[in-house]
């Protein structure tokens, strides 16, 4: 018998306080007054902690700590109000008994349930009270409810999974797979069904069908693994208008305040349907589902004017509902939900089972966050259990018939099909396949098409098991043409043997031959089964196939039978390397799913499993080999077969060695010849002309640009070794490769083909024995990419964002081919400028500066002689590009050396035009080091030459840099004039991206001059262009400046949002130096909010990054802010150390404006310690520097000096001034002080 401590709301006062009756099992009770224990900021901090913190787990550690402290303090204040007075005796009595058999039951209105009762904290317990004393809740007014369903012989669980955002959403089987795994140890019979697809209509249909077959109450538990939210009508309307939301019953009726909603998938990809809590509750009550579990976001959160989703369900009559007070993390759900269901399967009541799950969250608080980070989270407090009635999911004794039916089904489903390393990933593919089959009732057939080694058969086997295990299909019939040439009669016999008893089989066999397929088709159309036909490329005897073909008449019989299943309830999956046009129009039509390689996370899991088994994990901790391993994974395309075949060789080879072997076609990495056997199916039976033609494609890696295949063949035609092959037709060879599953059209590039990643290796092992042929192919490949490289570079630098996007895709796709061609060009001493131009532009735009540096250093260091003019000119350009890399990496001395070498080489050939651009680069280097006079000289040289050659784009660039130079010297009018000169030219050239950069700088000037509205206009204009061009670096800068504008206007919340957007973009592109700027501004925000510890953390992050990049000038600013934090905290010695480091760095870079500010801070620090002579000396130096810069005395500094003069000896004060200010200024300073004092 459960002993209940009751906490029941009696009334609510006008001030929001509650009169609460606390009752104990011994019939004693006490009335207490409870007010909201939240102090100012508690709810906002907890909302941030549970909803936002995961996005940037490495930020705001002080808020993290503060949230944990607030949660505990909240719980203790609530505890003291309830059990701190007269109720303490009854509570302590039960506590001394360990609360055995006890639970705390909270009953009241929605307002009362808004309190976080699960947070109750008894300071005398070592753990939160809820871990010893389970907390349940009840609604205030008892609903009519429904009669609990009768006991069932099995525990029946219905899981609803909805992922409206598809690939951008949470993993599809994040909950369902661990849940099923956890139930393997259950000692009671459990049935788990999944709703497919994840639409609201499918949920209604599943419950309706179950009630029709078994009566209401068939499912004892329903689990909603969906997104949830508390929203107002305006928010729903905005989502509908933006076409994010679709409403199955038309436009929703208007309502006041906020309501709770669950979001389900719709027939339209990426769009969701909000369903209100009341609709969900009504449906569950109709079908008498006694327990509902919601690991939806905010499913137990109480909005201001509306009950939570969980409370709505119990109010409508659902006896027990588990919800979440805030968003629950994926990793928390993965941990807790299997324990909940294991407990239910074990016979625990829902409250006890949830208590076990809650304890697991407390014992292990580590959660996965964004950016591959981990953090500890106190999310044990999130589960909220509403228990309106006591529910024990007791099961009735199974009859012999029920036992037979249940265990026969379990035996039929069996264990998950085994694979060598376990089935990994494919959640995205499974969801996509289910949607293609189930969203439309007439789409019950699908072709899963993939290259050899893509994992089709493994996926189809797994789907058969998974769908049967989770109730989508009753039985699975699988026929693989890898095993045999299945005829229709053989299929009918096999299906009938599984589907029918002996009597029905006999009846079927008595039918005429023509009637048997019709009878079986009728049976399959009427029920939900799964029919799999795998390796169907064999049916038509294609060269890619294993020799299990069907004769034409038999093939036609099979096609006719399958066509009879179209539109029925049985699902039909075809697996093939081809389009299967012989049967497609009559079956799956255009319903085709191209199977890609494993996603990055799944590929990583598989790789780790392979390396663990074969002893190659040491490569994971070696930075160079890890990089080579990533390259190897890319080369293998994430496809399971190549990964499982190649990676075991890492036991005895390094990743770098295998990459080299795959590129060269050696044999050592294939100890048992598995790759050759895998590809032989597709290659070995092609006709000789096609095989010879394919052989010439050996130099290509990962992709073939079919747009250039004609030019490639033309380059090969005159070679004797190629003539010896006889007729060749490369276009046909590529088409054949695609037809038989060795290649596939590129999903994002027209006129490009992806090739099976290990096909090049296979071809190279063969061409390796024909050196002349190999040389001819490599030379033609190099020539093709010399031409293609220039085209890709032009796309990457286009003024049109769509063309830039195509350029990025092409560069990423062709990266391996470009580097192969580059290696050939260097080895054979040929020009490589257009190839390396494409590569280094792509690496620059994607912020891969170290790889860019290595690429250029390798090219510069290649031994190509010095006697050829074309190669010397190319060396000049390589030095120029390498100088830009050194500049971007802030290796200024190296950059200057490379630029000067480039200029010397260009002038050797009287190429003054290209030398002009490098003078501009030297100007930027000088400017970065604050050598402003030198920078201006260089810019002047560049501009003069660029005007001479009428280079409009180069001239615009020079004006832009002159603008930045003037701006850094605070000559704002001149800077603005230069930017507008640049804009005029760039507009004339239709260079929208370059124009956006100039407007960005105009925004910075307007911002510095306090013209915030104008500044914001400029930055938002630039931001739009940057986002359109996919320029995350530019967008990050724009967000940063928008944050500074918001901060300057006191809108700290918006500023922080903008800075975080900027930081996220910087981190995405790996721009650690740029990230330092965002950390710095986040520190400023934290400091302005009085969060000094967090501010200091941000400033130290900033300082560490700046010193890592040797950015000593900006490091001065970080030291300055660290000094201010220490100053505010009264740590004067540390503050002075930071201020003096600031001053030293600023003087080193001749930044007199900054030095004046540093002197001012040192003066203020000395003044606060009553060291007046030192204070006067520092303020005097600050004032003198200011006058030298701007010929005006700083008023604040003069005011402070006068205040010091009042407490100082007049002679001593004069002496200090004369000792620290130059003789030609000191009298003017004293006069200014006198005027100010007057």
N, C-alpha and C positions, 0 to 999 in steps of 0.2 A: 504494500500500500504506500503510495507516494504521499509524503508530508509536504504541505504547501504553506509557504509564507506568503500571505497575500499583501499586495500593495495596490490599493484600489482608490481611484480618484472619487472624492465625494462631491466636491464643488470646485469651481474656478472663480477666483476673485477678479475684480476689474483691473487690478494691477498685474494680472497674469499668474499670480500664485495659486497653488492648489491646496485644498484641504484633503489630506490623504489618510485613509484608514489602513494601519499596518496590523495584520492579524496573524496569529501563530496557531500551529496544530492543536495546542492545548486549549483553544477557544478564547484565549486572552487577545485583546486588541487595543490599539492606541491610535488616537488621531494626532497627526503631525501636519505642519505646514511646510510645503516644498515649493521653493522658487527655482527658476531656471538657474542651475549652477554655473552656466557659462558666463565668464567675464568678457569684457570688451575684447574682441579679436579672436575668441576661441573658435567660433564656427567658421570664420574665414580661414584660420590657420589649419583646422582639421580638413576643411574642404580642399585646401591646397595640398596638404600632406597625402591625402588618399586619391585625389583626382589629377594633380598636376606634377607632383614631385618625380614621378617615374620618367617624365620627358627629359629632365635635366638632373639626373641623380647626383652629379658632381658639383652642382651649385647649391647654394643656400643651406649649407650644413647647419648653420645656426637656427634656421627655421625648422629644420628636421628635429634638432634637439629640443627646440621650443615646443613643437607640436607634441612630442612625446611627454614633455613635462606638463603641458596643458591638459593632455588626455588624462594623465594620472591625477592632476590637481582637480580636474572636473569630477572624476570618479570619486575622489575623496570627499569633495564638498557635497556631492549628492548622497554619498553614504552617511555622512555626519547628519544631514537633515533627516534622513529616514531612520537611522539606527543609532543616532548619537544621544537621544534622550531616553524617554521611558521605554522605548522598544528595545533598548540595548540588552536588557536582561534576557528576554526571550531569544534574541539573536545569539547572544554569547552562549546560552545553554545549548542551542543546536550546533554552534561552532565547535564546542567541546566534544560533541559526538561525531565530528568530522562531516557534518551535514549529510550523514548517510540517509539515503532515500528522500532527500529534501530537494525542493526546487522553489525558486522565487517566481511568483506569478504577478505580472503587472497588468492592471485592468484600467481602462479609461478611454477618453476621447482621443481624437487625432492629435490635439495639442499636447496632451499628456504623453502620448507615444513619441512625440518629437524629442523628448529627453533621451539621452543615450544611456539607457538602463544597463546595457551590457558593459559599460565602462565602470560600474561600481567598484570602488577600491577601498578595501578594509586595510588600514595601515598595519594591523596585527597579523595579516596573512602574507606569506612570501610571494604569492602570485595574485593576479586580479581575482576578485571575488567570484566572477562568473565561471572560473575554472573549477571552483569547489562547489558552487551553488548555482546550478543551471538556471538561467533566466528565460522564462517564457512570457508571452503577452496574450492578452485577450481584448477583444473589442468591448466597448462599454455596453452597448445594447445587444443582447443575444439575438442573432438572426434566426429565422425559422429553420434554416439549415436543411439538410437532407438526411435520410436514414442511412447509416453506414452500410455499405454493401456487404453481402454475405462473404464468409471466408472463401478464398479461392485455394486451389491446390498448388498454385505457383505464384510467386511474387512477380507481378507484371509491371514493368517500368516503361514509360513512354518518354523518349528523349526528343526534344524539338531543338534543332540546330539551325540557326539562320545567320548567314553571312552575306548581307546585301552588297557589300563592297568587293566581293570576290577576292581577287589576288591582293587587293590592298587591305584586306580584313585580317582578323585573327585566324589562326590555323583552324581549318574546317573540323578536324577530329581531335582538337585539343582536349576536350572533355570526354567524348564518347569512347575513344580508344583506351585511356587509362581506366575509365569506369568499367569497361568490359574485362580488362586485365585484372582489376581488383576483385571482380566477382568470380574469378576462376576458383578461388578457395572457399566459396560459399558452400555451406553444408545443406542448404535448402534449395529447391528448384527455382531458378530465376529465369524470366523471359524479358529480354530487352528489345524493344522495337524502336526504330528511328523514323521520324516523320520525314518523308521526301516528297517533293522538294520542301525547302524551309519556308513555305508560304502559309498565310493564315488559312486559306482555303484548304490546304492539305491537312492542317491540324484538325479543322472541323470534319473533314472527310474521314480521317483516321479514327477519330473518336466515334463518329456516327457508325462507321462500319463495324467497329469493335462492339458497340452496343447492340447492333443488329444481330451479330453472330453469337455474342455471349451474354447479352443483357447488360444493363448499366452497371458501373462499378467494376468493369473488367480490369482497368488499370488502377492499381492502388497508388501509384506515384507517377506524376508527370514532372519532367525536368525541362525548364526553359533555358537553353544555352543560347541566349540571344542578347542583343543590345536593348537597353531600356533607358528611359529618361523621364524627367519631370518637366513638362513644358506647358506654355500658355498657348492660347488659340492663335495669337499673332505669329508665334514661332512656327506653328504648323502651317499656317497660311504662307509664310515666307518660304518654307520648304516645298510646299506645293507649287508655288509660283516659279521657284527655281528648278522645278522638275526633279528635286531630290526625293520627294515623297509622292506616292500614288495611293489613292484611296479606293478600296474595292467597292464601296457603296456610294461613291460620289463625294462631293465636297462635305467636310465635317460640319456639324452644326456648331454655331458660335457658343462659347462658354466663358465664364468669368474665372479669373485666377489661373491656377495651374492644375494639371492633372497628370497622372502617371500613364505611361505608354510603353508597350513593347513594340519592337520593330522587326518585321518579317520581310522575307524576300518577296519579289514580284517577278512577273514574267520578263520585265525589262531589266537588263543587267545594270547594276549600280544604283538601282532605285529601290527604296524600301516602303513598306506600308505600315504606318503607325496604327496600332490597335489599342484601344483604351483598356484600362484595368477592369472597368465594369464589363466590357465585352468578354474579356478573358474569364472573369469570375463567373459570369452567367453560363459560359460554355462548360466550365468544369463542374458547376453545380448541376447542370442538365445531365451530365454523364456520371455524376457521383464519384468524382476522383477525390479521395480523402486527403492526399498529401501532394502539395505542390512545392517544388524547389526552383528557386529563381536565382541563377548566378548571372542575372542581368545587372547592368550598372544601375545604381540608385533604386533597386527594387524595394528597398525598405525605407527609403528616404521620405520624410514627411514634408510635403510642400506647405506653404503658409495656409492655404485654404482648402486643401484636398487631402484625403487619406492616401497613404502610400499604396503601391500596387499590392504588396503583401497583405496589408490590412483590408484592402478592397476585396481580396479573395476570401478571407475569412468572414468578412461582413456579408458576403453573398452566400456563405454556407460551407465553404471548404474548411474542413476541421483543422488541418495543420498546414501552415505555409512557412517556408524558409525564404527570407529575402536578404538583401545586402544593403547596408546603410549608405555605402558609397560604392564607387566602382571597384570591383574586385580584380586583382591582377590575374593574368593567365596562369602564372606559375602557382599562385595560391589556389586557384580552382583545380589545377592538376593535382595538387597535393591533397586537398580537403575532400573533394567530391568522391573519389574512390573509397575513402574511409567511411563516408556517410553511407554509401550504398552497401559496402561490405557489412556495416553494422546492421542495416535493415535486413539484409539477407541472412544475417546470423540470428535474427529474431529480436534485436533491440527495438524499443519504441523509437519514433523519430527524434524525440528530444535527446535521448541518450546517444543515439547514433551521431547527431549533430555535435554533441558535446565532445565526442572522440575526435571529430574532424576539427573542432575549434582548438582543442588541445594541441593537435599537430601543428597548427599555424603558430601557436605560441612557442612551442618547443623549437621550431626551425623557422626563423623570421626572414631568411634570405630570399629575396625575390628578384627575378630578372627585370631589368629596366632597359630603357633605350640606350643606343650606342654600345651594346654588349656590356653594359655595366650591371652591377649587382648592388642591392641595398637592403638593409633590414627594415621591415615594416611591421608595425603593431596592428596587423589586420585581423587578429583574433577577435577584435571587437566588432567586426563588420557583420557577421551572420546574425540575423534577427529571426527568432522563432515565434510565430503566432500559433498558439495551440488552444483553439476554442473548445475542443473536446479531446479527451484522452483517446489516442488511437494506437492500437497495437496491431500490427499487420500479421495477425496469426494466420497460419495456413491450415487448411483442412487436410486430413489424411488422404493421400492419393489412393484411388481405387486401382486395382490391377490394370484396368484398361487405360486409366490416365497415366500410370507409370509407364506402361508400354509405349503409349503415344509420345510422352515427353522424352524418354530416353532413346527411342528410335530416332526422334528428330535430332537429339544431341549427337547421336552416332552418325546421322546423315550429314550434319553440318561438319562434324569432325574438328580437328585442330587446324589452326592457320597454316596454309601451305608453306612449307619450309623453303627458305632460300639460303644460300651459303653464308650470307652475312646478315640475315634478317631483312624483313621488308621495311624500307625506310622511305619517308617522304610521300609524295604523290597526293597529298591532301588537296592541293589546288586542282590537280587533274581529276580526282574523284568527284569533287564538287561540280566541276565543269561538265563531266560526263553525265552525272545525275541530272543536272539541269537540262542538258540537251535531250535527255530521254524522257523527262517527266514533266517539264513545264507545260508542254503541249501534248495532249493525249494522242494525237496522230503521229507523234515522233517516237515510236517505241523501238526504232532500230537505229543503230549508229555504227559507223566505220571508225575504228581507232587505227589511224595510219601512222607508221613511224619507220625510220630507217632501221636496218639490221643493227641489233645491239642497243636499241632504244629502251628495251624493257617492256615491250607490248605483252608478251605471253605472261610474264611475271605479274603485270598489272591486272590482266584479265583473270588469271587464277585467283588473285587476291580479291578482286571485286566479287567473284562468285561466292567465295567464302564469307566476305564481309556482308554482302547483301542478304545472304541466307541467315547469317548469325544475327543480324539486326532486324529481321522481319520484313525486308523489302520484297523478297521472293521466297516462295515455298520450296522450290527445288531448283537445282542447277544441272543443265545438260551441256557438257563440254565436248567438242569434237575438234581435235587438232590434226591438221593435214601434215604436220611434222611426224605424226605417229603412223598414219595410214591414209589411203585414198578413200575416205568415207563416202559411200554411196547413200542415196536417199533411203533405200531399203534397210541398210545397216543402221542408219540413224533412227528410223522408225522402230526397229526392233529394240534398240538400246533404250530409247526413251520410254517405250511401252513397258519394258521390263522394270523400270524404276517407278513409273507413274501408275501402273495398273496392277490389280491383283491378278491371280492366275485365270480366274473366270473371265475377267474383262479382256485379258490378253488373248484368250482363246477366241472370244467373240471378234476381236479385231482381226485376228489372223484368218477367220472364216470369211471376211469381207473380200470382194474382188480386189485385185492389185491396185486398180485405179481409185477405189474407194478408201483404202487404208490411209493414204496421206490426208484426205479430206476429213476423215474422222479424227485423226490426231491433231490436225490444224484446228478443228473445232474445240477440242479439249484445251489446247494451248492458248487459244484466243480468249477463253473464258476465265482463266486463272492466271495469277501473276507468278510466272516462272522465269528463269533466265536461260537462254540458249546462246552458247558461245561457239562461234566458228573461227578458229585461229589458224594462222598461216595460210590464209585463203589464196595467197598468190600462187600456191602450188596447184590449185584447181585448174588453172588455165595453162599449166606447163610453161610458165615463164622462166627465163634463164636464171632468175633469182631464186627459183623454188627448189625445194627438196622434191625428188621425182615421185610425187603422189598425185598426179593429174587425173582428171576425170574425162572420159570421152564426151564429145559434144552432146549426144542424146541424154546421157546421165546428168550432165551439167544443166541441161534444160529442165529436167525433172526436178532437180534440186532448187533451181531458181523459181520454178512455178510453185513449189511447196512453200518456200520462204515468203514469196509474195502474198500467199494466203494468210500469213501471220501479221501483215501490215495493218496497223490500227487496232490490234488486239491488246490484251493485257500482258501477255508474255513479252519480256524485253529480249531483244536480239542484239548481240555484239559481234561485229566482225573485226578480226585483227589481221592486218595485212601491211605489206610494204608498198602496195600499189593502190590505185584508185578504184579497182574492181568495177570497171565500167560495164562488164557483162551482166552484172546483177544490180548495180546501184540504182538505176531508174525505177526498178520494180520493188525496191526494198527501202534502203536508207536515204535515197535521193541525194539531197545536198547536206544531209546531217552527218558531217565528218569532223572528227577531232584529231588534229595533227599532234602527235605526242612529242613533246620536247624532252630535253635532258632533264636530270634532276635539278631542282632549285638549289641555290647556293648552300642553304642550311642542310638540306638532305644530302647533297654531295659531300659536304664536310663530315656528316655523320658516317656515311659509307666509307669515306677515305680513312677516318680514324679507326673504324672496325677492321679494315683491311690491314692497315699498318700495325695495329695491335696484334693481330693474328700472326703476321709474317715478320714481326720484329723490326719495323721501320719507323717506330715512333720517335726515334732520336732526331729525325729530320724536322720534326715539328718545333723543336727548340733552337734550331740553328737558323739565324735570320736569313742568311744567303740561301740555304737549302729550302727554307720555308717559301721564299720568293720563287725559287725554281719549281717547287711543288705547286704553287698557285698557277704558274705558267703551264705546267704539265696538265693540271686539271682543266684549264681553259682549252688547251690543245685537244683534250679528250672530250670536250663538249659537255661534261656532266652526264654522259651516257653510261649506264651501268655496265654493259659488256666490256667496253674498252677499259673502264676503271678497274674492273675485277680481273681483267686479263693482264694489264700492264703493271699495276701498282705492286703486286707481290714481288716483283723484281727489285723493289726498294730494299729488300732484305740485304742484297749484296751490291746494289748500285745506289748512287746518289740521284736525287731528282734531276740535277743538272746534267748528269751523264745520260739519263734516259731521254731528256729533252733533246740533247744533241743526237742521240741515236735515232729518235723518231724523225728528226729533221733530215738526217743523212741517209736513213734507210739501212742501218747496220743490223746484224742478227743477234748480237749478244743479249739483248734485253728480252728475247723471246725463247726462253729455255725449252718450252714444250710445244711451241708452234700453235698456241691457241688462237692467236690473232688471224693467222693464215686460214685456219679452219673456219673461223667465224665469217670471214669475207668470201671464202671459196664458194659458198652457196650462191653468192650474187655474181661473182666475177668469173668463176671457172667455166661456166657453160655459155658465156657470151660468144658470139661469132668472132673469128680471128680479127676481122677488120676493126670491130669495136674494142677488142682487147688491146690491139696495137695502138689504137687511138687513145684509149684510156691511159696507156703507158706513158704517153707524152704529157699527161697531166700530173706526173709525179712531183714537179716542183711546187704545185699549189698546196696550201695548207688551210684547212678549215672552210675555205670558200673559193668559188670560181666566178670571176666577173664575166658572165656570158656575153655582156655587152662588148667585151674585148676579145672574145674567143676567135672571131674571124681574123683579127689582126695577128693574134698569136699563131694561128695556123699558117698564115701567109709568111711570117718570119721563119717558120720551120721548113717551108716547102723546098728550098734550094739546097738543103743539107743532104749530102750523100747518105748519111746514116738513116735519115728519115725516108729518103727515096727507097732504100732497101727494104723498108717495112711494107711497101706496096701502098695501096690506096688507104688514105686516112680521112676521117670525117669527124672532127672534134665536136661540132655542134650535135651531131647524132649521138656521139659517145656520151656527151653530158646528158642528153635527153634519156638515153638508155640507162645511165647510172641513176637518174631520178626515177625512171619507170620501175626499176628493179629494187629500189630502196636503198641505194648507196648514196643518194643525194636527194635534196628537197629544195623547193624554192625558198629563198630567204624571206622571212616573214615581214621585213621592213624595207627591203631594197628590191625594186624591180630590176630585172636583168641580172640577178645574182643568184647563185646557187650555194646552199650549204652542202658540204660533203661529209660523209661519215668520217669522224675524226681520225680513225686509224687507217682509212683507205690510202692516204698519201704514204704512210709507212709501208703498207703492203706493196704499192707500186714502186717505191724506191728500192725495196729489196730486190725487185726484178730488174729495174733499169740500171741498178748498180753494176750488173754484169755486162753492160753495154756502154762503156765510157764515152764513146763518140756521141751516141744518142743522148746520154745524160748531159754532156756539155752543151749540145745544141738546145736541149729543152731549157736548161738553166739560163742560157744566154737570151733566148726568146722571152722567157719569163721576166728577166731583168729589163729587157727593152719595153715590154708591156707596162711594167710598173713605173718605168721612167715617165711614160706618157700619162698613166693613170694617177701617179703621185701628184703631178701638176694639177690635174683636174680636182683631186680631193683637196689640195691646198686652196684652190680657188673657191671651192664650196665652203671650206672652213672660214675663209675671210670675206665671204659674201656680205653684201649689205642687206640681204633678205634673210629673215630668221628661218624660213622654211628650208632654204638652201643650206644654211649653217647646220640645221638639224640633220639634214641628209649627209652633210660632210662628216659630222660626228659619227653617225651610224656607219658610214663607209670606212672611215679611219679605224674605228673599233673593229669592224668586221675584217678589214684587210691588214690589220697590224702585223700579223705573222707573215703574210706574203710580202709586205713592204720591207720588213727586217731581213727576210730571206734574200730579197733582191738587193738590199743594201750590202749585205755580206758578200754577195757575188760581185757587185760592183767594186767594192774595196779590194777584194782578193784578186780581181782581174785588172785592176788599175784603170777603171773607167769612171766617167763622171757620175755623181750620185746626188746632185743638188736638188732635183725635183723630188726624189724619194725622201731624202732627209728633211726637205722642206715640209712635206706633208706630216711626217712623223713628229718633228719637233713642234710644229704648230698645234697638233692634236695634244701632245703632252703638255704644252704650255697652257692651252685652254682648259685642260682637265687638272691642272696644278700638280702634275707629276714631275716636279722639278729635278729631283735626284736622278730619275730615269733619263730625263732629258739631258742632264749633264753627262751621264755615262755614255749616252748615245753619241753626243758631239765629241767628247774626249776620244772615244774610240775612232771616230772618223778622222779627227785631226791627227791622231797618233799613228794612223795607218801608213805603212811605208809605200808611198806612191811616187817617190822621186820629186825632183824640183825643176825638171827641164821642160815640162810641158806647160804652155801658157794657160790652157783651159783649166788645168788642175791647180795652178797657182791662183788664178782668179777664184776658183771654187774654194780654195783654202782661205782666201780673204773673207768670203762669205761665211764659212764655217767658224772662223775666229769671231766674226761679228755676232753670230748666233750664240756661240759659247760665251761671249761677253755678256749678252743679255741674260743668260742663265746665271752667271756669276753675280750679275747685278741683282737679279730677283732673289738670289740666296744671300744677298748682302755681303758678298765677298768683293768689296769695292776695288781693292788693289789688283786682284786678279782680273776683274772686269776691265779696268783701265788698261792693263797690259794687253789684253786680247783686242780691245778696240784699237789701240795704237798699232798693233801688228796688222790689223785689218786695213786701217787707213794707209799704212805704208805700202801694203800690197796693191791696194786699189790705185794709189797715186803712181805706183810703178807702171801701171797701164793707162795712166792719165784718166782714170775713171773718177772724175771729181764729183759726179752726181751721187754715186753710192757713198763716196767719202763724206758727203754732206750729211747724210742721215746718221752716220756714225758720230760726227761732231755733235749732233743732237743728243745721242746716247751718252757721250762723255759729259755733256752738260747736265744730264739727269744724275749721273754718278757724282759729279761735283756738288750738285744741289742737295743730294741726299746726305752729303757730309757737311752741309752748310757752308760750303765754299762758294758763296753767292757771286762774288765778282768773277771768279773763274767760270762758273756756270753761265753767267750772262755772256762772257766772251765766246764760249763754245756755241751758245744758241745764236749769237750774232753771226758767227762763221757759217753755221748751218743755214740760217735764213737767207743770207746773201747768196749762197750757192743754189739753194732751192728756188729762189726767185729767178736766178739766172737761167735755170733749166725749166722754168715754168712748171715746176712740180707742185701742183695745187694741193694734193693730199699731204705731201711732206711739209709744205708751207703751213697748212692748218695745224699739223702736229707741232711745228716749231712755235706758232703763236700760242697753242695750248700750254706748252711747257713754259713759255715766257710768262703766261698768266699765273701758273702755279708758283713760279719764282717770285713774281711781284706779290702774290698773295702771302707767301711765307714771310716776306719782308714787311707785310702789313701795308703795302701800297695798293689798296683795294680798288681805287678808281682805275689805275693802270692795268691791274689784273683783269678787271671786268672788261676793259676795252680789248685786251688781247683775246679773252674768251669769245667775245662777240665777233672779232675778226675770224676766229676759227670756225664759229657757227656759220657765218656767212658762206665760207668756202665749203664746209661739209654739207650744208643744205643744198648748195649748188651741185655737189657730187652725189646727192641723195644718200649720204652716209648717215642713216638714222642712229646707228649705234654710236658712232663717233660724236654726233651731235648730242646724244644723251649724256656722254661723258662731260662735254662742255657745260651743259645745263646743270649737271650735278655740281660742278665747281662754282657756277653762279649761285646755286643754292647755298653752298658753304659760305660764300661771301655775304649774301643777304642775311644768313643766320648770324654770322659774326657781327654784323651791323645792327642786329635786333629787328630786322624786317622779316619776322617769322612767317607771316602769311605768304609772302613772296617766296621765301625759302622753301616752304612746304610744297608750293605749287611746282617749283623746279624739280624738287626731289621726287615727287609723285610722278611727274612726267618722265623723268629718267627711269624710275623704278618700272613703269609700265613697259618701256622699251627693253630694259634689261631682262625682265621676265619673258617677254615675247621672244627674245633671242636665246633664251636658256642660259643667260650669263649670270650664274649664281654668285660669282665674285662681285660683279657690279651691283646686283640686287642686294647683296649683303652690305655693301657700302651705303646704298640708299637707305636701307632699313636703319643702319647705324645713325645716319644723319637725321632721319625722322625721329629717332629716339632722343637725340640731342635737342631737337626742337621742342619735343614734348617735355623733356626735362627742364629746359630753360623756361618753359611756361608753367612749371609746377605740376604738370600732369605725370606724376611718377609712375602710375600704373600703366599708362600707355607707353611711356618711355621704356619700361622694363619689358613689355611685350615686344617692342621693336628691337631692343637689344638682343633678346633671346632669339628672335627670328634671324637676326644677323649672325649670331653665334652658331645657330643650327646650320646655316648655309656654309659658314666658314669650316665647320667640322666636317660637313659632308664632302667638301672638296679637299680636305686635309690641309687647310691653310692655317697652320698653327700660329704664324706671326700675326695674321689678321685676327685670329681669335683673341689675341692678347688685348686688342682694342676693345672688344666687347666685354671681356672680363673687367677691364679698367672701368668702363662706364657702369657696369653692374655694381662695381665697388662704390662708385660715386652715389648710386641710388641707395645702396645699403647704408652708406655713411649718412646720407641725408635723412634716412629713416631712423637713425640712431642705432643701427645694427652694426656696431663697430667691429665686433669679432668677425662677422661675415665679410665686412668691407675689407678688413685686413687680409683675410684669406684670398679674396679676389685680387687685391693688389699684389700679393705675393705670387699668385698664379701669373699675373701680368709680368711681373719683374723676371720671374724664371724664364718665361718664354722670350722676352726681349733680350735677355742676356744670352740665351741659347742661340739667337740669331745675331748677336753682337750689335744690337740696335741700342747703342749706349745713350743716344740723345733722348729717345723716348723712355729709356730706363730712368732718366732723371725725373720724369713726371711720376712714375710709379714710386720712386723714393720720396718725392714730395708728398704724395698722398699718404704713404705709410707714416711719414713724419707727422702729418696732420692728425692721423688716427691716434698715434702715440701721444701727441700733444693733448688731444681731447681727453685721453685716459689718464693724464697726469704722469706719463712715463717720459719725463723731460729729457733724460740722458739719451734714450733711444730716439726721441724726436729730433734732438740736435744732431745725432749721428746721421739720420736720414736727410735732414735739411742740408748738412754740409756735403754729403755725397751728391745731393741734387745740384748744389752750387758748383762743385768741382766739375761735374759733367757738363753743365750748361756753359761754364766759362771755357771748357775745352773746345766746345763747338761754337764759341763766340755768340751764344744766344743771350744777348744782353737783356732783352725783354724778360726772358725767363729768370735770368740771374737777379734782376731787380725784385721779382716776386719772391725768390728764395731768400734774399737779404731781408725782405719785409717779414717773412715768416720767422727767420732767426731773431729779428728784433722783437717780434711779439712773444716769442718763447723766453727770451732774456727778460723782457718786461714782466711777464707773469711770475718770474722768479726773483723780481726786484733787483736784478743785475742791470742797473740803469745805464752805466757807462757802456756796457756791451750792447744794450738795446739801442742807445743813441747812435753808436757807431754803425750798427747794421742798418738802421732806418736812414741814416745819412747817406750811406752807400747806395741804398735803394733809390732815394730821391735823386741823387746825382746821376745815376744810370738813366733814370726816366727822363731827366732833362736833356741828357746827351742824345737820347733817341728821338724825343718828341718836342723838345724845347718848351715844355710845360712842366710845372711842379705838380706832383701827385698830391691831391688835397688830403686824402686819408693819411698819407705818410706824414705830411706837415702837421696835421692835427695831433697825431700820436707823438711826434717829436716835441711839440709844445707842451703836451701833458707831462712828458718826461722832464722838460726844462723846468717845470714848476716844482718838481721834487728834487732837483739837482742843484749843486753849487754852480752859480753862473760861470765862474772861471773854468771849472772843470768841464762844464758843458761845451763852452767855446773851444777848449783844448781838444775835446773829443771830435768836434766837427772839423777843426782844422787838420787833425791828424788823419781823417778818413775821407776828406773831400779835396779835390785838386784846388790849388790856390786861385785859379781863375774862376771857380764856381762858388767857393765857400762864402764869400761876401754876399753874393746873390741869394744863396740859400738862407743866410741869416736874415737878410732883408725880407725874403718871402715868409720866414717864420714870424718876424715882427709884424708884418702886415696881417698874417693870419691871426696872431694873438690879439691884434687891435680889433 
